Amino acid sequence: MGKEFSTKDLRISLFGLIFSHIQLLIGLILYFVSPWFDQWAAIGMGVMKDAQARLYLVEHPITNILAIVLITIGWSMHKRQSESSKKFLRIILFYSLGLLLLLSRIPWSTWL
């Protein structure tokens, strides 16, 4: 009925998985060396009262880790499927949810 899950599709989805994990590692390194991380000691749990500090120290890292977990789950689930349509469905569903979460926590006002 639909397209076969080819080697090209496998490579594209594997590239997405690898790229997201590299992004996570770089993000964690930047998180721990950023000046924002020093505010944990200064503010303590008061960080939850400051919207910008909460975004950078709590919401952004947790949401991004969750997004990478979803992408990894999608990769793992697609490997267990025998039908191409189910493989595509797992990849599209979980990778899209992961991407949506990643895009939702980018501090756009800082970048634009």
Contacts in CASP RR format, 6 or more apart in sequence:
PFRMAT RR
TARGET T0000
AUTHOR 0000-0000-0000
METHOD contacts of the structure
MODEL  1
MGKEFSTKDLRISLFGLIFSHIQLLIGLILYFVSPWFDQWAAIGMGVMKD
AQARLYLVEHPITNILAIVLITIGWSMHKRQSESSKKFLRIILFYSLGLL
LLLSRIPWSTWL
1 85 0 8 1.000
2 84 0 8 1.000
2 85 0 8 1.000
3 84 0 8 1.000
3 88 0 8 1.000
4 84 0 8 1.000
5 84 0 8 1.000
5 87 0 8 1.000
5 88 0 8 1.000
9 87 0 8 1.000
9 88 0 8 1.000
9 91 0 8 1.000
13 75 0 8 1.000
13 78 0 8 1.000
13 91 0 8 1.000
13 95 0 8 1.000
14 75 0 8 1.000
16 71 0 8 1.000
16 95 0 8 1.000
17 71 0 8 1.000
17 72 0 8 1.000
17 75 0 8 1.000
20 67 0 8 1.000
20 68 0 8 1.000
20 71 0 8 1.000
20 102 0 8 1.000
21 68 0 8 1.000
21 72 0 8 1.000
23 68 0 8 1.000
24 64 0 8 1.000
24 65 0 8 1.000
24 68 0 8 1.000
27 64 0 8 1.000
28 61 0 8 1.000
31 37 0 8 1.000
31 61 0 8 1.000
34 56 0 8 1.000
36 53 0 8 1.000
36 56 0 8 1.000
36 57 0 8 1.000
37 57 0 8 1.000
39 47 0 8 1.000
39 53 0 8 1.000
39 57 0 8 1.000
40 47 0 8 1.000
40 57 0 8 1.000
43 50 0 8 1.000
43 53 0 8 1.000
47 53 0 8 1.000
47 54 0 8 1.000
47 57 0 8 1.000
47 58 0 8 1.000
48 54 0 8 1.000
48 58 0 8 1.000
55 105 0 8 1.000
55 107 0 8 1.000
56 107 0 8 1.000
59 105 0 8 1.000
60 105 0 8 1.000
60 107 0 8 1.000
63 101 0 8 1.000
63 102 0 8 1.000
63 104 0 8 1.000
63 105 0 8 1.000
64 101 0 8 1.000
64 102 0 8 1.000
64 105 0 8 1.000
66 98 0 8 1.000
66 101 0 8 1.000
67 97 0 8 1.000
67 98 0 8 1.000
67 99 0 8 1.000
67 100 0 8 1.000
67 101 0 8 1.000
67 102 0 8 1.000
68 98 0 8 1.000
70 94 0 8 1.000
70 95 0 8 1.000
70 97 0 8 1.000
70 98 0 8 1.000
70 101 0 8 1.000
71 94 0 8 1.000
71 95 0 8 1.000
71 98 0 8 1.000
73 94 0 8 1.000
74 90 0 8 1.000
74 91 0 8 1.000
74 93 0 8 1.000
74 94 0 8 1.000
74 95 0 8 1.000
75 91 0 8 1.000
75 94 0 8 1.000
77 90 0 8 1.000
77 94 0 8 1.000
78 86 0 8 1.000
78 87 0 8 1.000
78 90 0 8 1.000
78 91 0 8 1.000
81 87 0 8 1.000
81 90 0 8 1.000
END
